[in-house]
């Protein structure tokens, strides 16, 4: 395996893939990060949908 020189090229990609998917801890960390991103994204989409489809309040006098 060639030495990582300046963290560039194929070696960098191999390093990160081994770090993320080389063991169960890295895999579970990636699943937690992806799950959190999906959850936050779904809340954001739902909020935007509710704001865009809301009717303006009627003024009562």
C-alpha positions as CSV (number, residue, x, y, z in Angstrom):
1,X,0.0,0.0,0.0
2,X,1.5,3.3,-1.0
3,X,2.0,6.0,1.7
4,X,-0.5,8.8,1.9
5,X,1.2,11.8,0.5
6,X,-0.6,15.1,1.3
7,X,-4.0,13.3,1.6
8,X,-4.7,13.4,-2.1
9,X,-5.6,10.9,-4.7
10,X,-6.9,7.3,-4.4
11,X,-5.3,6.8,-1.0
12,X,-7.5,9.4,0.6
13,X,-10.6,7.7,-0.7
14,X,-9.4,4.4,0.5
15,X,-8.6,5.8,3.9
16,X,-12.1,7.3,4.3
17,X,-13.9,4.2,3.0
18,X,-11.9,2.0,5.5
19,X,-12.6,4.4,8.3
20,X,-16.4,4.5,7.6
21,X,-17.1,1.0,6.5
22,X,-14.1,-1.0,7.9
23,X,-15.8,-2.0,11.1
24,X,-19.3,-1.9,12.7
25,X,-18.7,1.3,14.7
26,X,-17.9,3.3,11.5
27,X,-20.9,1.8,9.7
28,X,-23.3,2.6,12.6
29,X,-21.9,6.1,12.8
30,X,-22.7,6.6,9.1
31,X,-26.2,5.2,9.6
32,X,-26.8,7.6,12.4
33,X,-25.6,10.6,10.4
34,X,-27.7,9.6,7.3
35,X,-30.7,8.9,9.5
36,X,-30.4,12.3,11.2
37,X,-30.0,14.1,7.9
38,X,-33.2,12.3,6.5
39,X,-35.2,13.1,9.6
40,X,-34.2,16.8,9.6
41,X,-34.9,17.0,5.9
42,X,-38.3,15.5,6.2
43,X,-39.2,18.0,9.0
44,X,-38.0,20.8,6.8
45,X,-40.0,19.7,3.8
46,X,-43.1,19.2,6.0
47,X,-42.7,22.7,7.4
48,X,-42.2,24.3,4.0
49,X,-45.3,22.4,2.7
50,X,-47.4,23.6,5.6
51,X,-46.3,27.2,5.2
52,X,-46.9,27.2,1.4
53,X,-50.4,25.7,1.7
54,X,-51.6,27.7,4.6
55,X,-54.4,30.2,4.1
56,X,-54.0,33.7,5.4
57,X,-55.9,34.5,8.6
58,X,-59.2,36.4,8.2
59,X,-59.4,39.7,10.0
60,X,-62.3,40.0,12.4
61,X,-63.8,43.3,13.3
